[in-house]
Amino acid sequence: MSPLPVADLSSVRTKLLAWYRSARRDLPWRRTRDPYAIWVSEAMLQQTRVETVRGFWTRFLERFPTVESLAAAEEEEVLALWSGLGYYSRARRLLAAARVVAREHSGRFPTTRAAAEALPGVGAYTAGAVLSIAYDLPEALVDGNVTRVFCRFFGLDGDPARNPLKAELTRRARSLVGEADGDAGDWNQALMELGARVCTARAPACPSCPIAPGCAARREGRTAELPQLALPRPAKAVEVDLLLVSRAGRWLFERRGPRGAMAGMLQFPTLERPPPGGAPSGLFRLPPGLLQAGEHLATIRHAITHHRIRARVRRGRSLFQRAPDGLRWLRRAEVSAAGLTGMTRKVLGGGFLER
């Protein structure tokens, strides 16, 4: 479908901006124009719910209020503050990029898209978000919310993750933000806010939509069909034994490998139980023979990157005198400040170490 006439688009822009300014959520990162603070929020918000990010963002900025303070930090401390947000590679890339910004950009997030996208972990979306929101530059962004709004409003068919539709979405985003006339940051946030709160994936609230009269999907009864997303990859079931091993007032932890899911994070020693006739997931690789499982305390469930984990929390006993590489003992007071996986924090929340 061809774009709307310029006059119609001008009306859409006016209505959407007015709605956003009156109905937007009061989020802490919307109370600042500090590029660093906005950048941190965008890094945290990737694949993570807004309500989850609120507290993490506040604590992170309290500890690392400037690019320079983050750039000087040790990776383990950054991971500890990120613990529970998941997707820990985001924290590592944020730290690496902060060091580049401190070293090469005088501690200031770059003001050009090329320089921004040259930073570790900063792609087209993050660059567009920071440049438009912090600097009010006419830079476009396309995330899942914007994709949904555009596909429905303009009646766009095809897989938005693939060309030609992917390129078309970017083209339209650039065209529209270019007409924002000093409101680039609000315009981009208005599109995302509309997708997050009104034009939702399931049961969109069309009667509440400020631009519903111009929406092709609503007019044609196709809101449930658009966007035409590829089917998600089915989740794989994983069964593990998670062992609580103590000795002389300390608890045993396993350091995950330097690559892959949750790289470098600490977890309770975890032994995977491969399904009968099936292959192990590869998420857990603790060698057998180092530990012995004992009393079953509880069962918890956890999900990560297309895996559904059922973990039996059990008492354990070490079969070694000196911890081999990859295992370390921590005192209870040290545990909460360590960089722990989300599943590990879930176990801690059950109070098992106090029993």
Secondary structure by P-SEA (a helix, b strand, c coil): cccccaaaaaaaaaaaaaaaaaccccccccccccaaaaaaaaaaacccccccaaaaaaaaaaacccaaaaaaccaaaaaaaacccccaaaaaaaaaaaaaaaccccccccccaaaaaacccccaaaaaaaaaaacccbbbbbcaaaaaaaaaaacccccccccaaaaaaaaaaaaaaaacccaaaaaaaaaaaaaacccccccccccccccccccccccccccccccccccccbbbbbbbbbbbcccccbbbbbbccccccccccccccccccccccccccccccccccccccccccbbbbbbcccbbbbbbbbbbbbcccccccccccccccccccccccaaaaaaaaaccccc
